Amino acid sequence: MANNKVVLLDALPSLFGMRVRIALAEKGIKYEYKEEDLRNKSSLLLEMNPVHKKIPVLIHNGKSICESLIIVEYIDEVWNETTPLLPSDPYQKAQARFWADYVDKK
């Protein structure tokens, strides 16, 4: 499953998209980047994220994953043969998630 086509719908100024791009780079995952015009959203974006209609959206094997933190966790779980993105220790993992949430809200 991890070897299938990966597409990222994003816009370069997006900090949330940057989080996903960093995770993909850390894992060495090759992907197709599709720049979105947020004033004129593509039919692909609207189809792949019909609830929020926003970026980033990761498309893996034709299935969409939305919301940057969820995408990063998905990347870490699917491409688990390389170094994990989050610590294995539950406390350290909770701390990493706290700071990711803090950055999202500030």
Summary of the structure (lengths in Angstrom):
residues: 106
radius of gyration: 13.9
end to end distance: 35.7
largest distance: 42.9
contacts: 275
relative contact order: 0.19
helix: 43%
strand: 16%
